[in-house]
Each structure stands twice: as C-alpha cells, then as structure tokens.
Amino acid sequence: MANIALENLTYTYPEAQAPTLNQIQFTFKAHQFTLLTGPSGTGKSTLLKLMTGLLKLPANQGCIRYNDQPLTTIAATERAGKVALMFQNPNQQFAMDTVENELIFALENRQVPANEIQAKLTAALAFVGISELRERNLSHLSGGEKQKVALAVIVAMDSDVILLDEPFASVDPAARASLLKRLIQLRDQAGKTIILADHDLTDYETLVDQVVRITPDRHLTAVPHADWSTLFADFARTGQTDQRWRLPNQPAKPLFQLQKVALTQGRHRLLQPTDLTLLRHHNTLITGPNGSGKSTLFESLVRLTDYDGQISYLTDDIQTLRRKRYARQVALLFQDAETQFLNITVAEELAQSQKYAYGDYFTPARITAAMQQLNLTGHEDQVIYTLSEGQKKKLQILLMLIMQSPVLLMDEPLKGLDLKSVQALVTLLKSTIAETHQSLIIISHQLTGLAPLIDYHLRFEQQHLQYREAL
C-alpha cells in the first residue's frame, strides 16, 4: 500500500493569472482516511485529478510519488491498480448504458480474468448496497443512485488509493451514513488509503484520521485535532434533526394542485395516486431517499415527463397551457449545472439571462453585487466549463434568479457548495424573493444552512408525498 508524497507541487491552468496550487509539500500516509476541505474553487478537484494523472503535471512543477515512485513513471495501464478517482459529477465518468455493463467495462480495463468478473461485480454492488440497480439504465437513475454506482465501480477496481470528490453531494442522509461505514471498512479491513474532498462535514469527526485544508495561499495544511470541534460544530446532526416546520394552513393560495397524480418510471411505481396542494408565495422543501421520485416529480411539474392524474398551476390544468408561456412561469434548476448552460463564458450567460428576464429586478448594479456576494467577481470572461463545480452551481442559480420566473423548482441547489457559499446563497435568495415574490420548491439532501429559507416540508418516501413538521 502506498504513501503519497507531493513535492513542490504547483499547477496553473492555461491563461490563469495565478496558480491553483502553489508549491505544495505534503505526505498522505498509507491506510489513513483523510478529509480534504476548502472553499469552492480552491483546487480540491484539481489536486485529485493531478494525483491520478488525469491532469498532466508540467515539467519542473513538482512531483507526485507513490511509495517513492514518481507517478509519471507508472504506466497508464498500471495506475488503476495504484489509484482510482470518483468524480464529483458521475455523469462525466460513465461510459456504458447499464449499471452492470459499466462495472464490466471497468473490470475489463483492469484486465480482470473473464471468469472472475461476475463475482467481483456482484460483490461490489452488494458492498455498496445497490444490488437491485444491477440491470437499471444509468440514465434512469437519480443523482444519488449514480453516485452509489460510481462508488461501486471504485470498489470493484480494488485500487490501493481511493480518491473521492464530493461523493455524497446527492445522497440522502441515511445512505450517506451507510456509505461512510463502507469506506471505513475499506480502510480497516482492506488497508485502503482514502482521500475524500467534501464541503458538507456531517458525520466525519469520529471517522477520519486527519483533516487537511487548502489554505488561501493554495498550500495544504493539516488541521490540528484541537480545532476539529469548532470545524465540525456547524454540521452537527442534532441541529438538523431538531428542525421543525409548520404544516400548511388551509385555505391558502394554491400554486400547484395535484389530483390523483401518480408517477411511474419504467416498471417502478414512484408515487401512488395523490391529492396535494403546494402553496403560492411560500418556500417548500422536499426530502426523501435516493430514487424515491423527487426529480421525477419536478419533471412532471414542468411537463418533461408523463404522469397520471391532473396537475393544475394556479387554476389551469398545465396540459392546457401553451408550453412557451408556461415555461416562462415555472422554471427548473437542473441538478447538474452544466446541463443548464448555453454559452461559452460567464459574461455571455449573464447577458442572455438579462435579455430574456421575466422581470426587471436584476439591474446591472444588482447583478454586479450578486456576483460579488457569491464570490464570482473576476470570472466574467472565464469559460464556464473551467469553473469549479461549486462556482458553476452558484452561477447557475444566479442566472435562474435573473430570469425571475414566478416559480423556481430547485433540484439540489447546494450541491458542491461550502458552508460560506450556502450562507451567501440563502441570503441572496431571501432578499430576492422578498422583492420579486417568487415561490421556491427545493429538493435537497444537504440541509445545513438551508432551514432559514424554508416555510414547509414535504417528505417523499415509499410512494407517498406528505407534509411533515420534522425531518
């Protein structure tokens, strides 16, 4: 098993004015579980990609060694045995159509003998707890289910070092706790070295061996154990489980009315016939396990997928409304930010949202202030796809707010965001809807910092969707 030494590691993206990582000196010891933290856009994903060789380290910019062997001298075919990376966005990692074929593809590339593949595949799916997804099409899975499949691929590859980039960003709390236990097993029973980058620090305090932070000057430093209690305090589960919301008061102004609405995906029933009212000028949180149907519900509300029953917006059946007019009224923030962008640079996207905005609240001055509030100032001329995942998410939300649709459905809006960014985003949302009177419906597994924005809570579980006072 490998110690990983970073020696004078420096990396600067082409045309960037400053290095993303600057003369890093650090050693990750074998058989340890390291939590890597730092604000959005500080280089965590870049570091992990360099450690796998997916990003090429320029000559004279330092060295990465695995047990004293430079990474550059390890053949590409052998690297998978040394180190494997689970991407922040699993859609960028998958190459096949089904879960089973994706694992077979990974194992064949590891040159696993054909007569051993099925056993390893079965064991990896069982280890992660997703055996029932084996024959499912990857495009039909929820974001959280895809992250679990990506982890199963990593387990099947059996690399010495496991790197994970925001592996639980779309995973429900129960599954997150279960998967963390699996990672501990890989460390303690299989001797794996694990380095995991995350912004949501829930559950890590008693599990990890060390916490490493990327500093403002782009170095790495280990956080002293005496400082851990302060670091993890904001993410204590007690504060989340104590959260309570009022139940809706009837009568109230209806936003959406569901009448005998049922949802099905292939052969899987997601929602039994349900009558429900979502209220106008209020913010509603929807929680529930991965794969329960939350994103499918959003797709139904914007007429992107079929459903049984009737959905009314204000007073009209949404099927009777003209698509273009309805799309201006009800907007969907996709779970993956990249799927929402249409242009090349940040400035071009901002200009397009201004051009087609439903209202005039976001003046150029307000956009400038919001960019500063979200720490996006200075990125206006940057190619969108070179932003960090957290920066993409903040830009995506700002673009949708500028559009000022009366209703905004937000699917995992906190994905990839550090706590400071969450707090800035919630502040921006509150000040915006106070003036624009928009209605927000939010799907989120990450709840830290979100509660002050929420009026009502819906739980989607076991084919039922009901208002709940508590999580």
Secondary structure, 3 states (H helix, E strand, C coil): CCCEEEEEEEECCCCCCCCCEEEEEEEECCCCEEEEECCCCCCHHHHHHHHHCCCCCCCCCCEEEECCEEHHHCCHHHHHHHEEEECCCHHHCCCCCEHHHHHHHHHHHCCCCHHHHHHHHHHHHHHHCCHHHCCCEHHHCCHHHHHHHHHHHHHHHCCCEEEEECCCCCCCHHHHHHHHHHHHHHHHHHCCEEEEECCCCCCCCCCCCEEEEECCCCCEEECCHHHHHHHHHHHCHHHHHCCECCCCCCCCCEEEEEEEEEEEECCEEEEEEEEEEEECCCEEEEECCCCCCHHHHHHHHCCCCCCEEEEEECCEEHHHCCHHHHHHHEEEECCCHHHHCCCCEHHHHHHHHHHCCCCCCCCHHHHHHHHHHCCCCCCCCCEHHHCCHHHHHHHHHHHHHHHCCCEEEEECCCCCCCHHHHHHHHHHHHHHHHHHCCEEEEECCCCCCCHHHCCEEEEEECCEEEECCEC
